[in-house]
Amino acid sequence: MIETRTAYAYRAGRPEDGHDLLGVHVRAVLEVAIRDYGEDVARSWVSGLTPEGYRASMANGETFDVAVQGPRIVGFCGVKGNEIAGLFVDPDHMRQGIASTLLDRALARQRASGFPRCILSASLTAVRFYESRGFRVIRERAKGTRGGLDMAVVDMEQRLAPS
Ligand SMILES: CC(C)(COP(=O)(O)OP(=O)(O)OC[C@H]1O[C@@H](n2cnc3c(N)ncnc32)[C@H](O)[C@@H]1OP(=O)(O)O)[C@@H](O)C(=O)NCCC(=O)NCCS
């Protein structure tokens, strides 16, 4: 059988990944989520993001897991305790299972840590993705962004069976 899907590898994010994480984050928002939020809110969402910000998040206890194709980072998931703090995939690599793999890896670690549930605030763009992965909607609310505008997000959760 011919393998048609591209091979990706997964590893822990490192402080020196900040620049690449920023690139994936900005492209995912400004090329994809912008369709749900419009230009002003999308730009406000990514405004003020810097490579140093990811390093600071790591220093504050957020762990990052990244998907790579060769040397290139094509997706990442940030996890803090029982919360998925961010999940973004390069638009050129979407719908190939990267977010699902990153999420499965995060949930497995949370389960192993004994958390009874996983929580997150989904973008409108990602709600159907998370529903397809077993999350349920708690509520929709407005969340402030770094640039000052509010964006609509959907708080979601999934119960975690012990591993
Ligand atoms: C949401 C996102 C992380 C999904 O990444 P992805 O790697 O493309 O997701 P996967 O390939 O693992 O998708 C798995 C399944 O989820 C569902 N899914 C994924 N994206 C979807 C979408 N836009 N609409 C509907 N269903 C979707 C599908 O069932 C898909 O399976 P299929 O491709 O076989 O139909 C990505 O689209 C993204 O980065 N979006 C923009 C930024 C953003 O809003 N991030 C979330 C912040 S909370």
The ligand as an ORCA input file, in Angstrom:
! r2SCAN-3c Opt
* xyz 0 1
  C      -8.655     23.679     15.191
  C      -7.307     23.136     14.709
  C      -6.324     23.128     15.878
  C      -7.513     21.696     14.190
  O      -6.230     21.220     13.725
  P      -6.087     20.000     12.670
  O      -4.703     19.437     12.798
  O      -6.499     20.490     11.338
  O      -7.163     18.944     13.217
  P      -7.247     17.380     12.876
  O      -6.686     17.137     11.521
  O      -6.668     16.597     13.998
  O      -8.842     17.186     12.830
  C      -9.453     16.032     13.321
  C     -10.943     16.097     13.118
  O     -11.497     17.227     13.777
  C     -12.559     17.759     12.982
  N     -12.171     19.087     12.496
  C     -10.930     19.637     12.452
  N     -10.993     20.904     11.974
  C     -12.291     21.138     11.718
  C     -13.008     22.239     11.203
  N     -12.394     23.376     10.861
  N     -14.344     22.129     11.057
  C     -14.989     20.981     11.382
  N     -14.370     19.895     11.880
  C     -13.049     19.981     12.046
  C     -12.747     16.803     11.826
  O     -13.636     15.790     12.242
  C     -11.363     16.251     11.672
  O     -11.320     14.992     11.064
  P     -11.317     14.860      9.431
  O     -10.256     15.790      8.909
  O     -11.011     13.411      9.202
  O     -12.681     15.278      9.002
  C      -6.754     24.000     13.546
  O      -7.741     24.067     12.536
  C      -6.347     25.423     13.915
  O      -5.215     25.658     14.329
  N      -7.278     26.389     13.693
  C      -7.005     27.820     13.786
  C      -6.545     28.303     15.135
  C      -7.485     27.957     16.259
  O      -8.607     28.400     16.296
  N      -6.967     27.126     17.185
  C      -7.711     26.708     18.327
  C      -7.538     27.677     19.459
  S      -8.512     27.126     20.855
*
